Structure formats: structure tokens, C-alpha cells
């Protein structure tokens, strides 16, 4: 089947129109208007963090008394044992492995809490 001669001309014209950029995109941009900096700061402040009355000047430093008694080494050991229990639970599989993996995750996260405090 032979195409008419004008088919190629229409195809080239359509391709040229599709790939060309409009003249408005090539026009110079208007200069940007610079506005003065605001004099009021909208940044969060420490005074805005409190809601209500607080009798304490400082919050207590020890969040968890049992965690305060434990050392960093104990936390590291708990994190490692928890990680090993997760791996063992995955290797065991089935329902028992799932229970061991979830328990190991709990022990490991508590160990990370103690270790990183």
C-alpha cells in the first residue's frame, strides 16, 4: 500500500509542532519582587511547649527506675540476646518460632532502650 506524498509532510509538520517550544517560554522573565523579612518570628519556642501549670522547674532525669539501675553493658547483652532469639525464631518457623521471634524482638528493643539511654 502506497502512502500519498502529503502524508510525510503532515507527519513532519506534526512532529515539529509537538517538539517546538512556545514563544512565551522563550520570553525574558519578569524580575522577582523582593519582600522585606518579617519582623515577627513564627518559630516554636520553649514557652509554647507547656500546656497548663507545672510545679516542677525541671523534669525528672530518670524515666524508668529499673532502667536507671541497669548499666550499658546489660543493655547491650539484652539487645544481642534478643537479636539472636529473633534469628532463632525465624529459623525454627511455625507457631513456636513466631512466639520466640516476637519475644526476642521485645527483649532486643528493651535492650536497645537500656543501651542507648
N, C-alpha and C positions, 0 to 999 in steps of 0.2 A: 504494500500500500504506500503510495507516494503522498507526501505531505505537500501542501501548497507552499509557494515561495514566501508568502506573507506570514506563515506560521513562525518561522525563525525570527523574523523581525519583531513580532509581538512578544515572543519569549525573551529576546534580548532587552526589549524596552521594559517589560515587567520586572526582569531581574535588576535592571539599572535603577528603576524607581524604588524597588524594595531595599536595595543596599545603599542608596544615597541618603545623606542626612539633610534634614530641612534647613533652610537658611536661618531660621530663628536660633538654632543650636549654634550657629557659627557667629552670631552677633555678639559684640562685646557685652559682658555682664555689667549690670548697674553696680556702682560702688556700695559696699556694705555700710550701713549706718551703725556707728559705734555708740552704744548707750552707756551712760555712766554707771559705775559699780554701785550696787545698793548699799546704803549705809547701815541697814539692819541685817544682822546675821541670823540666818534661819537654821544654823547648825544645832544639833542636840547638845544640851547642857546637862551637867550633873544634877542640877536642881530640878530638872524636869523628869528625872528618873524616879523620883519618890512620889508616891500617891498616898496621901494621908499623913498621919502623925507617927513619928518614930522616936522612941525614948532613947534608943541606943545611938551613940555617936559613931561607933564602929560596929560592923557586923562581926560575929564570932569567926575566928580563923579556922577552927576545927569543925568541919561539917559533920563528920561521922566519927564518933569516939573510937569505935573498933578499928577504923582505918587509920586513926591517928596513932594507935599503939603499934601498928604493923610497920615494918621497915620496907625500904625499896626493894631489898633482895627478896623478901617474901612475896611481894607483888610480881616480881619477875618470874619467880618459880611458879606461882599460880597461873600466870599467863602462858608459860611454856607447857605446863601440865594440861591446861585447858586446850591449847592448840593440838597437843598430842591426842587428847581424848576426841577431838573433832575428827582428826585424821583416822583414828581407830574406828570411830563410829561409821565413817564413810566406807572404810574397808569391810566392816562387818556386814553392813547393809541390813535390809529387812526392818522390822519394828524395833528390835533391840538396838541395832546400830543407830537408828534415828534418835532413840532416847539418849544413848551415850553421846551422840554428836551434839544434841541440844544442851545436855548437861555440861559438856566440855566447853561449849560456846559461852554459857553462863559463867563458868569458873574462869575462863580466859578473859572475858570482859571485866569481871571483878578484879582479876589480877592486873589488867591494864589500868584500871581506875586507881588501884593502890600504887602501882609502879609510877604513873605519870603525875600524881598529885604533887 
